Amino acid sequence: MNTTTDARRTLDAAGTNRISSRGAVAAAVIGNWLEFFDFTVYGFFAVIIGRLFFPSTDPTTSLLLSVATFAAGFITRPLGSVMLGVYADRKGRKAALNLTIMLMAASTGLIALTPTYARIGLAAPLLIVFARLVQGFSQGGEFGAATSTLLEQGGGTRRGFRASWQLATQGGAALMGAGIAAALAAALSKEALESWGWRVPFLLGVLIAPVGIYLRRRLADDTSSAHGHGIERGVLHELFTAHLRPLVLITLTVMGGTVSTYILTFYMPTYAIHTLGLPMSLSMLVGVASGLVMLITCPLFGLVSDRIGSRKRPILFGRGVLVVLLFPAFMLMNRFAQLSVVMSLTALMLVFYSMGSASEFALMCESFPRRVRATGISIAYAVSVCVFGGTAQLVATWLIRVTGSKLAPAGYVAACVAVSLVAVSMLRETANESID
């Protein structure tokens, strides 16, 4: 009788742990989705924000200033990655995730409520820049804590699938942001959209923050486990002495992925409006298609990496095909500047981008021990995104202006992806290794 009772208790506990792990993963996924929505929705309204907060007689100059402010949100990512990454490794993932979402909600609300340049002058763009800096600080810490949580919850199996939801949530955020932007552009007049309509997504970003905080209450309090590793030399000291090589290689690996995603997902609607001449109501559908492709394909390719027992092979193949596709795709988009052509070619490129990036996040996490994991992947990701991803739209717009070539963005993406392929080839395979 006692044996039967003990067995039942063991089964019940195992079932409870599985449900708890699934709830924790769901909380990390949805919370991360909301954070990325708040951060990236700015990119879909860069053209309007440029006119309202950075007025100029030259539309390209206004756009450059606007996308430069988008890039400003990445400057503070490295600082956030260090401070909040160490906080996550020392105090626990749950504490860090709750802090990041509150910072993101406050800064997003500031963007929503800031008066335009016409009303308060220079204070308007300064407030927008400040809000973007706070958003970047928050996002710098969010990535490491959320991705570590996705990998560590649920045991040693299907790690690639769970970690791939980090990228899938970015696609979901793009889908949500572009979808709302497309709906507003279709439903409102140009005057109404520029007067108040563009503020709606930012206000929604504030309102949905409590949902993320509520969901993250389901995460286990891992403070004790964070302290239990006994970091004698300090997180940063150990990271930069014992794990410097993977840190550098992963930073270069992320470079190819982050430039690709910010050009193909968040810049393409702006490219379609400003360079190809498509109307905003249609151009935003490119962002919708891009986000949908990432949301669907990333978990599938993450699962594939688990099944074949390799993180590196999907990355090398997917990004290799992407490099080959870039120039022909951009040439066709410029030759046939139609919504159906732009959407189809962007979606095709993103399928191979997803293949080449879905398992990247598992590879990142598995390359570091738990005691420095959140800090390591936060720094690698934040530095790469700050230097390359956050400036991708600015560089692409500038290259088009300087070279006069509408194919310039393709060349920039191809160069960054090529460097990342070299870095991936130099990393060790981690799919079958223990994460602790």
Disulfide bonds with the S-S distance in Angstrom:
none
